[in-house]
Amino acid sequence: MNNDFLLLEPSQSEIFRIGRKSDCNLVLEDRYVSREHASIRFENNLWILKNLSQSSGTFCNNLSIDEKTLEDGDILSLGTQKISISIKNKTLQILLIKNNESAPLVFSKNEITIGRKTKIPEAQILSSACPAYLAQVKKEEAGYSIKFKNKIFNENKKTKSSFVLNENEKINLPWCSLECKDSFLFVHKQTPGFSVEARNLNVIVDKKQLLKSIDFYLPRGEILAVIGRSGQGKSTLLRLLLGKHKIENNSTLLLNGISYKNEKIRKHIAFLEQEPVLRKDLTVQETLELAASITLPKDTTEQEIQDILDNFLELLSLKHLAKSKTVSLSGGEARRVALAKELIGSPGLILLDEPLAGLDPVNIKILCYHLRRLSLLGYTIILTTHGYEALEIANKVLVLHKGREAFFGTPEETFLYFDTTSPAKALQSLKESSLEKWEQSSLKERIFPEASEKQIFLFPKIKHSVSCFSYFKILCKQYFRDKGKIFALLLQPLIIGFLFSQTFSKNSSLWIAAFALILSANWFALSLSIREIIQEKNLFSSEIRKGVSPFGILFAKLFFISSIAFFQTLICFGFLNAVLSIAVSPLWLCVAFLTTILPATLLGLLASCLVKNTSQANILLPLLIIPQVILGGALVPIDQMTTIGRMLSALIPAKYNLDCLKNLFLNVSIHSQDLIVPIILACIFYIITWRLFSILGKAK
């Protein structure tokens, strides 16, 4: 977030004065602005703007005015300053877009550094998502050479580390644009929002057409409300923008002129579900800190991060909840926290699925106010809604019926088109003929703007501070803050170990004892890991899409779960050894336990990637345990199995684990294959799980 904006709400009872004088309600430090430049008053339920300047004048939507009734969406120009007007329910909001006119870079030395922390104002990129030092710029005879600190990607994923900008050329970065004009280099600031262009959208899933012939264009910084009765394709459209569905070959879906499938631009998409998924054992502050480590550059200082988090907590009225666990939040508070989490990386597109559903009128009003405020700050927002309050803040409305477009336009045009002031009645009137009526409507012909010139987009590679250790710390907080879970994890081995001490004796078979311990280790590892991915699948999908390494997340889970299962298995062995008095090398015992626990943990994580919900995971758990029991060789010797049974047994880690531990208990040499094969199987499970995990963040 940057400091380029100021939001004010004038009172209806007083005249709001704008100018250079210190006693004006809005003071503009601009030499082209008069001491008393303009005034705004509320009269006859209308907001009236009056020009007071005799020199530079006042402009509204690029037209010079003396007096004008303000309308929602007007853009005022006073000197070099821009002011955005928002009017909803007779309430006026003024968003001052501070002077962003770019000054050319002046080269007092051979090279200039551009970035977030450069000391040259003209070269400074204010976005918190930009690296501290982005690139070195050097003036050449014909233009400027730009050497980026890290590699850069174009929209076709090709990489290089430098770029030459010639006269009248312009390149776009996620936070600014660089332009060479009249032999000068300009660093233009820009708002974060993407434009969204959809032409002839067709989506077919399992031979069923979910969307057909959808056309719309949403400029950056605007809000699109997608309305329609249940099952008409609203959520499908959001899932498509997220990359969860695939469009037909004759369809086009572009974000800032780039395909929605481009992984670099998809990192800048934020998604807020109807029921936001938050890590319940983390506080609001910790939730936002993790989001910052995922989306902000690694060179962002702790103080900068805290300032950014404070800004968003203030922006969304969450400051008093910073230390609260997310599980304790109300529905409206949880949605605002999820929204703050998504906003930290300055996303170009914010998608919200039924954000007003289930909220009380007060929380609906609060959330709508914040969404409108974000739009004024330049964010592009698309939301689906049954709560028609969202139409009051929307710039555009898309009406869907049976997966097809029944209308697209402004809210005012929507009511005129359907000849009603009630959105509910407009939807009730929809039928098959409504689709044909829209196809023939003259309003549909003006959806798209004139074709613009092809632009160059570059995406610098950004290093982030999130790591495997970050997710390990999260797992520690999630487990150790849940006292019930910790008690259960400790109680399990104590009960099983106690039962071992009461059922085994000095005369018991070490073969059976080894089998009981191997079976317990498998149970501990599988029961812990089989729900680990599916229960946070939506969170991981978003985080991987934003650039988090699936390899790192998987390794953190493997290390954490294996450590707990290892500790539980040691407790069971302690009870068993108290009865059997087994003389065993501690080192080799640890190796035997690890070769048992690692493949079992990874098998559970693999299953967790494949199931669709935690209920399926619970049902699958015994199906993973039973083969270890039957084919491990303890119930039926391997040589007494059928050919197929022996072949299946060779793929069961428990067979090798059992042989290894039995030989260890009997003080017999361990066969190398009993250690190597389980590790090979664990590596295979890891690679498959990693590949499945990686798919979560990719577009179809």
N, C-alpha and C positions, 0 to 999 in steps of 0.2 A: 504494500500500500504506500502511496506517496502523499505529499502535502500540497498537491496542486488544486485542491478543491475546498470550497467553503459553502456550507449549507445553512440557509437562513429561512425563517418563517415569519413574515411581517404580520403585525397585528391589524385586524380589521378596523380598529378604533382610531388608529393614528396614521398620518401620512408617512410613508417610508421614503427617505431621501437618500440619493446616491450621488457621490461626488468626491472631490479631493479634500474638502474641509473635514477637520477632525471631529466635528459634531454631527456628521452625517451618519445615518444608520448603517450604510455600507460605504466604507472609505476605500477608494481605489487609488493606489500609488502609481499613477500613470500621467505623464505630462500632457497626454492628448485628452485627458478627462478634465472637464471644467470643475471649478470649486463646488458649484452646485449644478450637477449635470442633468439629473432627471429625478422624477418623483413618481411614486405609485400610491394610489389611494383606492379604497374600497367604497363603491358608490352604487346604489340600486342593485346590490347583489352581483356587481361586476368589478373586476380589477382594472383600473385605468392607468395607463402609463403616459406621462407627460414629459416632453423634452424641454429642458431648461437651458440647454447649451446654445450659445450664439455662434460658436466657432466650429467645432468638429461635428456637432449634431449627434442624434441618436438613431440607430438603425435597428429594425426588427425584421428578421428573416431577409437581411440584405437590402431592405427598402427603407429609405429615410422617412421618419415620421415626426409629427408634431404632437399628436395625441392618438392613442390607440387602445382599444379594449383588448386586454391580454387573453390569449388562449393557451390551453395546455399544449406544450411542445414548442412554443415560440423560443427563438434564439435571439437575444439582444446583443448588440455590439455597441460598446461605449469606448471610444478610443481604440486601443488594441485589446480591450478586455471582452470576454465572451460570457454571457449569462444565460443559463438554461432555465426556462419557466415550466413549473409543474402546477396544475390546478386540478384538484380533486375535491368534490363536495364543498366548493367555495373556499377551500383552504389553499393558500398560495405558498409554494416553496420556491426559493431562489437558490440555484446552484451556481456559484461563481467558479467558472473554469479559469483559473489564474493564468496570467499571460504566458502562453506557451510558444510564443513566436520565437523561432530559433534564430540565434545569431551565428554567423559563420565562424568557423575555427580560425584563429589567428596563430600562425606558427612562429613563435619566438625562438624555437629551436627546431632541430631536424625532425623530431618525432613527437607526437602527442598521444597520450594514453586516454582511451575512452572507457568508461565503466561507471559503476555505482559510487566508487570512492575517489575518482580522480579529482584533483584540486582545481581543475579548469571548469568553470560553470558551464561554458558552451559545450563541453565534452561529457558532462555528467548525465548519466542515465538513472533517473530517480527510482525506477521500479526495484522493489526489494527482491524480485526473482532474478535480477541481472547480477552477474558476478562483479566482484569489487573492481577487477581489472579485466576488461573484456578483450581489448585489442590494442595494438600499436598502429597508429596511422602515420604514413609518411607521404609527403607531397612529391609527386613525380611531374615530369614535363607535361604529360597529357592528362593526368588525373591524380588519383590517390591510391596507393597500395595499402591494404588493410590486412595486417597479420594478426590473426586471432590467437589467443593464449592456448586454446584447445581446438580440436578439430571442429569443423562446421559441416553440416549436412544440408544439401538442397532437398527439394521436395521429392526427388527421385532416389534419395538415400545415398547419393554419391558424396564422398568426403574429400576435404582438402583443408589446409590450414591458413590459406591466404586468399585474398580476393582483390582484384584491381577494379576500381570504380572510375569510369571515364565520364567525360562531360555529358550532362543531361541524363545520366543513369541514376537509378535509385534502387536500393535493396531494402527489404523489410526483415526485421528481426522481431522476435516475440514481444519486445518492449519498446521498440523505437524503429525509425527508418533512417538510413544514411543516404544523402543525396548530394551529387556533385552538380552545382549550378553556377554559371558565370565564373568558373574557375575556383569557386569556394566550396568547401565541404560543410554541410549542415547536418546536425544530429537532431532530427525531429522527434519530439515526444509524442506518444499516442496513447489512447485509452486501450484497456485490455481486451475489449469485446471483439468477437468474430462476427462477420456477416455470414448468413446461412442461406444457401441457394439450393432449392429442391426442384427438379424438373422431372415430370413424368415418373414419380416414384412408384415402383411396383415391387412388392415383397411377397414371395411365395415360400411357405414353410410346410413341409410334409404334404406337398401337392395342394395346399389350401392357400388361396390368395388372401393375405391379411391387409395389404394396402394396394390401392390401384389408382394410378393417374393423379398423384398428389403433386400440386405445384404451389410453391410459395417462396417469397424472398423476404428475409428479415435483415435490415441493416444493423450494423454493430451498435450496441448500446440501447437496444429496444427490448421490450417484453412481448412475447407471443403467448397467448393463452389458447390452448388446444381444448376444445369442448366437444361434447357429444355424449350420447347415452352409453351405458356400460357395454363393453364388448365391441366398440365401433372402431378400434385401432389406435386409441390415444397412447397407451403404454407401448404398443408395437413401434410407434414412431420414435419414442424415446430410446427404446432398445436398439433401434436401427442406428440412431445417432451415436450410441455407445459402441456400436460394432457387433452387437449380439445377433443381428440378422444381416442378410446379404441382399443387395438390390439386384434386379434383373439387368441384363446387358444394355438395354435401351433406356436405363434410368441414370440420373445424375444427382449426386449429393455432394455439395462443396462447402467447405468451411474456409472463409477468406480466399476462395478461388482454388483451394486444394482439396483433393479427395478425402472424404471422411475416414478412409482406411489408412491414411498416412500415419504411422506410429508416432511421428514427431509432433504433429498437430493434435493427436488424440491425447497426448500428455496434458494438454491444456483444457480438457473437458472435465467439468465437475458434475457429479450426479448425486441428488438427494432423493432417497427412497421415501415412500409414504410412511413407512415405519423405519426410521434411520437405525442402522446397525452401528452401535458404539461398543467399545470394549468396556463392559460394565464395571470392572474393578479399577479402572483408571479414573482419575479426576478430570475435570474439564481442562485444567491447565496442562496436565500430562497428555491428554488427547491432542491438544493443539500443538504441544511441543513435538510430538511424533510427526504430525502433519508438516510442521516447519522443517524437520530434519529430512523429510521425503521430498519437499518441493523447493526449499530455499537452497542457495549455493552453499557449499561447504565453508566458504570464507566468511559467512555471516557470523558476526560475533554474538555472544550470549546476550549482551545488552541490546543489540539490534533486534534479536529474536524476541526478547521480552517487550521491547517497544512495539513491535509489530503485533504481538499477541494482545497487548493492552489496547491497541487501536481497534482490533476486531472485537474484543470483549466490550469495549465502549460503544462501538458502532451497532452491535446487536444486543445491547443492554444485558450483558452476561457477567459483568465484572464481579458482582456479589456472589456468583456461583463458581468462581475460579477454583476453589479448593473442594468443591462438592464432587462426589462420585457421580458418574453419568447415570448409574442405576437409580439414583434418587431424584432424577429430574422429571418434571411433567412432560407431557407430549410436546407442547409448544416450545419449552426450554430445550428439549432434546433435539428438535428440528433446527433451532437456532445454533446450537453447538455444532451439529453436523454441517450446517451451512458455513459457519465460521471456519471449520476444519477444511472445507473444500475451497474457501476463498483465499487461504494463505498464499497459495502459489500464483495468485492473479490469473485465474482461468479465463480463457476467451469465451467459453460457453458454459452456462449453468443450466442443468436440466433438473426439473423438479417434478416428481410423480405424485400428484394429488397432495400438495403440501398443506392444504387447508382442511383436509379430511379429518374429522374427529376432534377438531379444535373448537373451543368455546368462542363466542363472539369477540371477547377481549383479545384472546391470542390470535384470532384471525386478523383483527385490525392491526395488531403489533407486527405480525409477520408481513402483511401486505405493505405496511409502512416501510419496513426494512428492505423489501424487494424493490419497491419504487426508488428508494434511496440508492440501492446498488445500481439500478439502471441509470440513474442520473450520473453516477460515477463512471459510467462507460461500460459496465458489464452487460453482455447479451444473455437474456434469460428466456428459456422455453419451459412452460409449465402446463401440465394437464390438470383439469379441475372440474369438480362438480360444485364447488363453492363459487358462486357467481360474483362474489366480492372481488375476485381476481380480475374481473373485467374492468373494474374501476381503475386499476393500475396498468392495464395492458395497453400497448401501442397498437398491436395487431391481434386479430382473432382468427383462428382456423377452426372451422366446423367440420367434423367428420361424421359420416353416416355410412354404415356397412363397409367400412374401410376405404371409402371414397370421399373426395372433397365436396362439401356442400356449400361452402362459402369461405372466402378469405378477404379480410379488409380491416379497417379500424373498428373499434367498438361502436362508434356513431353510425358508420355505414352498415354494421351488422343489424342494428335495430331498425334502420330505415329499410333494409333489404327484406327483413322478415315482417315488417310492419307491426312491430310490437316493442314495448319497453321491457318485456319480461324474457330473459334468456331461457327460462324453463318452457315458456310457451313456444319460443322459437324452435327448441329441440323437439317439442311434442308435435310440431307441424311437419317435421321431416318425413318424407316418404320417397319412393322411387322416382317420382317425377321431379322432386327437388334437385336430384343429381343432374338430370337433363336440363333443368332450368338454369343451373349454374354453368353448365358447359356452354350454353348459348348466351350467357350474360356478357355485356360489354365491360363489366367490372373486371372480369377475368383477364381481359386483354392487356391491362395495365399493371399486372403483378410485378413484372421484372423491369429493372432499370435498363438504360441503354448499356450495351456492351462496353466494358472498360478495357483499357490497354493491359496486356499481360504483364504481371508484376513478378519480380524475383523475390523469393522467400528463402531465407537461410535460418538454420537452427543450430546454434552453437552447442557443443557438448558441454553439459554442466555437471560438475562433480557435486554430489550431495553427501551430507554427513551420516545419513542412515546406513546402518551396517547390520551384520549378523548379530553383533553384540547388542544393538538397539532392540532387536526382537527377543533376545535372550532376557534382557532386563524386563521387557513387557511380560514375558511368560512368568518370571519370578513374581512380579507384582500381581498378576492374575491368580496365581496359585496360592501364594503365601498370605494374601489379603483375604482369601476365602477360608475362614477358620474351619468350616464344615468339611471342605475338600481336603485340607491338610489332615484333619482328624481321621477321615476315611482312608487316606493314603497311608497313614501310620497304623491304623487299626487292621488293615488287610494283612500285612505280613505278620503282625503280632498274633492274629487269630490262626492263620495258616501255620505259622511256626509252632504255636502251642499245640495244634493238632498233630503236627509232625512229632513233637516230643512225647505225645501220648500214644501214638500208633507205632512208632519205630522203637526198636530195642537193639541191644548189642548183637543180637542174633539175626537181625534183619539183613536182607540182601542189599549190598551196596548198589547193585544194578537197579533195584526198585527205588532206592533212595535217590540215586542220580536222576532217574526218570521223574520222580516227584518234584525235584528241584528244577529240572528243565521245564516241566509243565508249568510250574509256578512262575518262572521267569518269563515264559511266553505269555501267560495270562497278564502279568503286570504290564509288559510292554505293549501288547495288543489293546488291552482295555484303555490304556492311557492315550494311545496314538490314533485310534480308529475314528475319533470325532474331532481331532485337532484341526483339520483343514475344512471340513464341511461346515462346522459351526461358525466359521469366520470367512466363508468363501466369498461373499460379496465384498468384504473389506479387502481381502487379498486381491481380488479382481481389479479393484480400483487402484490399489497401491502398486501392483505390477504394471498396470497400464501407465502409471505416472513415472515408471522407471526403476522401481525397487527390484533388486535382483531376486528372482525366485529361488536361486541356488542358496543365497544367504538366509532367506526365511526358512527354507527346508533344513539347512544345516543347524540353525538355532533350535528348531523343534527337535531334530534328531538328538542333539547334544543334551538338551534339557530333559526330554522324556527318558532317554537312555540312562541318564544320571539317576533319576528317581527310581526307575525300574531296577537299576544296579543296586541301589541302597536297599530297596525292599527285598531283593533276592539275598543280599548279605545277611539281613535280619533272619530270614528263613533258614539260611545255612547255619547261623549261630545256634538256633534252637536244635537243628538236626545234629550238628556236631557235638552239642552237649550230651547227646545220647550215644552217638556212634563213635566219638573220639577219633575222627579221621585225621591222619597225619598227612597234610597236603601243603604244597608250596603256595604261599599267598600270591606270588606273582602269577603262577600258572592258573591258579583258581580265578583270578581277575580276568585273565585272557579267556578262559573257558566261559565265564559269565558274559563277557563282552561279545564273543562270537555267537552267543545265544540271543542276547538282547538286541544287538544291532539289526540283524535280518528281521526279527519279529517286529521291532519298532517301524522299520521301513515298510514292511508288509502292511502294517496298520495304516501308515500314512498313504500308501498307494491305494488301499481300499477307501480311505477317506476322500481321495481325489475322485474316485469313480462313483460313489453313491450320491444321491440327490438331496438327502436330508439325514438328520441324526437318527431318525427312526430306522431307516434302512441300515445305517451303520450298526445300530444295536442288534438288529436281526442278523447281520453278516458276521458279527463277532464269534459266535459258536462255530460257524462254518469255517472259520480260519483256525480255531483251536482244535477241533475234532480231527482233521487230517494229521496234525502233529501227534495226537494220541494214537491213532490207528496205524499210521505208517511209520512211526518213529522206531519201531522194532522192539518195544517193551511188551506190548500185548501179544503180538505174534512175531516170532523170529523172522528175519528177512528171508532166510533160505526156505521158509515154509510158505511164502507168499507166491501168488501167481506171477507170471512174467510181467503183466501190466502193473501189478502191485509193486514188484521190485523196481520197475522203471519209475513209477510215481514216487516211491520211497527215496530214490536217488535225488529227487528235486526238493525233498523236505529237509530244511535245515535241522530240525529236531533229531533226525537220524544221526547226523554227524556230531551234534552237540551231546547227544546221549553217549555215543562211543567215546568222545573226548573226556567227559566228566567221569564216566565209569572207569576208564583207564587211569585217570588222575586219582580217583578214590582208592583204586587197587595198587597204586604206586607202580603202574606199568607205563612203558613209553607211549606217548601220544603219537598217533599217525598224523603226518603233516596234512593229509587230505581232510582230516576232521577239523582243522583250523582254516585251511585255505578255501574249501568249497563254501562254507557259510559266508565268508568274507566276499567271495565272488558273487554269490547270490544276493548279498546285501548291496553290492555295487550295482548289480542289474536292477534291483528294486529301486535304488536311488535314482538311477538314470531315467527309468520309466516314469517315476513319480515327478521328477524335475521337468521332464518334457510335458507331461500332462498339466503340471502346475503352471508352466510358462504359457500355455494356451489360454489361460484365464484372462490375460491382458491383451490378447491379440484380436483384431477384427476379423470377422468372417468374410 
